[in-house]
Amino acid sequence: RATNMALPLDRPVADPAPLVLSPMSTEEYAVFMAGEVEGFADELVASGMDRERALERSRTLMEELLPTGQDSPHMEFQTARVDGDVVGDLWLSTAEPMAFVYNIEVRPDYRRRGHGAGIMNAAARHCRELGCSVRCLLRLPFVSGARDIVHLLGDARFESTLVQIEVRATCKVGEV
């Protein structure tokens, strides 16, 4: 089971300062994507898939989602910084009218300090500036800490659904 979360962007969003988002450098993106492939493969293994098949499936899905890598249309890869320190990363799809958070990660040394909510608030403000009206997040059950961030963000609608890992799940306005 996975949880879809939809958060309307038509209400005030807390100022994330001093946290700022900036586009990942080529080097940051390479490190980030290596972690994404491994991390998604870990999730597939946790769901029962063997490791070799999980790595293959993870690489294939990343190639499908990102046909031109970091320059893929409507995909943004941001690094979150506080006072110059890298505290986390954000992978965001900004196709209108809905933005979709593929991944948010706070670095281990910076967790439980409000940076996850700060990244989500900075992302919400950015998405609103781009004209998106809703931000969605698909939370797989094995991802720890995600529900804590979601609850901090306020009035979100939830729907629990069965997700077949072999198929890329999407969230559409009105379905959540």
Disulfide bonds with the S-S distance in Angstrom:
none
